[in-house]
Every structure is written in structure tokens, then in C-alpha cells.
Amino acid sequence: MCAKSRVPAPGNGGSSLCSEGRISVYCFVITAALVLIPSVPQILYGMVPQVWGAVLWGPFLYYALINMIIRFVLRNHDYQVAIRASFLGFAMAVSVLVICFAPTEWQQFGVYGCFMSLFHYSEFLVIAFANPRTLSLDSFMLNHSVHYGLAAAASWIEFSLEVYFLPQFKRYGYIWLAGVVLCSLGEVVRKAAIITAGRSFTHLVQNEKHSDHRLITSGIYAYCRHPSYVGWFWWSIGTQILLLNPICICIYTLVSWLFFHDRIYVEEYSLLNFFQSDYVRYQKRVPTGLPFIRGYLVD
Ligand SMILES: C[S@@+](CC[C@H](N)C(=O)[O-])C[C@H]1O[C@@H](n2cnc3c(N)ncnc32)[C@H](O)[C@@H]1O
């Protein structure tokens, strides 16, 4: 929970960021900037680096240095927030360097890295803004589940094998740009949902109704009942389209669909208990937003 400076959430009369949120912004931005700044002349003017080792190892040295400073300055929970935000800033900066300096077929992986690091960092940041009461280290979603980690590893393995054995396939036209569009739209829809739901949004599905849990039916929730899942569903498929990973495109689509199908069923069971006829009326008016998923319907 965002314990220090109390922050009213949106819809509650305020918009400033709690202290953990601010620490995360500083660590994410400063790490990304410090890792990128030494390569700026090469990125902007295409200057050939004098020492390639500096491009390869420089970011890791800066990152190690920043982590030592963070260890020295911060303690306990603030330190835990800082090292996670700093790691994601580092991942973002290295991804930009991959886009700028890696061989063409690896550049997509850099774009993918940018989307991954932005997604995880912005999950924390947006919860810090929208519902600081529930903010925790888990809000970075870095340890979401074993399945999530395995899915990411599978996509890296498929990408690497195909770059090695079928590099021409990885440069196939501009299909990967469709992945960029899907990831961008998915990210915007998910974050809009979190901000709209505010205090009613929690990463974990609630089985007991909190006193300030209100039924949200306005904004993006007027168009679909589960916008944050809609955003996440298309974002995850988008990551595999941008990597041009045909096997993972199929697996991600199937596994994400099954995951959200079951999750929405369980979540709507609780929501019906919490809000009863109000939620039934909402269900009649508004679709789930995910293809062929109808949710928990009361006859
Ligand atoms: C991870 S959030 C997902 C919210 C929603 N399913 C979505 O996709 O935007 C899960 C929490 O949001 C709450 N929730 C879901 N829909 C809601 C609504 N329309 N109004 C208020 N709370 C909602 C659930 O009770 C649950 O604890």
C-alpha cells in the first residue's frame, strides 16, 4: 500500500502521486536516461563508436552503479520499489539500444522489449495514481504467475530459433507493425480501464466487497464490461505478432482466451453477489468485450 503521502484517487478530488509512485518515476526515468545518454551521439548522428565494448558493456556498468547508489540512499520498501523501477528503466533503455544498433532481424525484439518494460512499469504507476490503497510490489506484475513467465520464455526461444534458422521469415513485410498497433491500443485500453475504475480496480479479484467498491458502468466500462482484460488480451497477442512468432501467436491466443474466459466467470459471480440486480442490468446492456465470452449469466 502507498503508505506515506496520502493521495486522493481520481474521482476523489485529487491527482497527485504518492511517494512510492514518485520514487518509481525518478528511478525509471533516471536509469533509462543514464544508460541511453552515452549512446546519444551515435543514435542521432550515426557516429561509429570508438570502442564497441562501450556500447555493449557500458549500460551494464551504469546500471550496476545506479543500483549501488539506490542501495546507499534508500531502505526497505522504498528500496524494493526503486530497484524494480530501475530494472524496468534499464530494460527499456537496452531495448532502445537494440533497436538502434542490433542487426535488422533483432530490431523487432527491441520494440518488443520497449512494450514489455513499459507495460510492467505503467501497471505500477497507474495503480499508484488510480488506487494507491492497493499499491504493492506485486503491482509491477513482474511475478504474475509461473505460466506468464513460461509464456514469455517460450516466445523468446521461438524468436531466437527462427532468427537463427529462418531469418528471412522474420523480416516478412510489415506484418509486425500490426503487432505494434495492437500492443499500443491494448495498452491504452487497459490503462484507461484502470484509471476509470479507480478505487474499484484491484489486480486480484475480490471475493468480499470493500466499503468503497462501487459498480463502474461509465467511461470505457460503458462499451465493454471487462476493458482491462480486453486490453491485456490484444496486447499479449500483439507482442507475438510483432515478434512474428507463428507458434506463439496461436498458443497465446488460445491460452489467453481460456484464462480470461475462466477469470471473467469467477469475477462476475462475485460482482453479481456484490451488486445484484444492478449488475444483471449492466450485463444485459453491455457485452464482455472479448470474443465468444459471455461471462456468468443469471437465467
Ligand atoms: C483486475 S480488475 C478487472 C476489472 C474488469 N474485469 C476489467 O477487465 O476492466 C478485477 C477487480 O475489478 C472489479 N470489477 C470488475 N468489473 C467491475 C465493475 N464494472 N465495477 C466495479 N468493479 C469491477 C472486480 O470485483 C475485481 O475485484
The ligand as an ORCA input file, in Angstrom:
! r2SCAN-3c Opt
* xyz 0 1
  C      -8.285     -6.947    -12.395
  S      -9.722     -5.993    -12.076
  C     -10.523     -6.240    -13.642
  C     -11.694     -5.344    -13.847
  C     -12.511     -5.680    -15.100
  N     -12.769     -7.085    -15.194
  C     -11.815     -5.189    -16.328
  O     -11.401     -6.037    -17.133
  O     -11.679     -3.975    -16.513
  C     -10.623     -7.047    -11.016
  C     -11.474     -6.347     -9.965
  O     -12.318     -5.391    -10.573
  C     -13.633     -5.481    -10.011
  N     -14.572     -5.115    -11.077
  C     -14.714     -5.677    -12.287
  N     -15.649     -5.048    -13.013
  C     -16.101     -4.043    -12.241
  C     -17.080     -3.015    -12.418
  N     -17.732     -2.879    -13.560
  N     -17.262     -2.156    -11.399
  C     -16.573     -2.269    -10.250
  N     -15.658     -3.212    -10.011
  C     -15.411     -4.086    -11.003
  C     -13.806     -6.906     -9.556
  O     -14.635     -7.008     -8.429
  C     -12.389     -7.339     -9.254
  O     -12.102     -7.295     -7.877
*
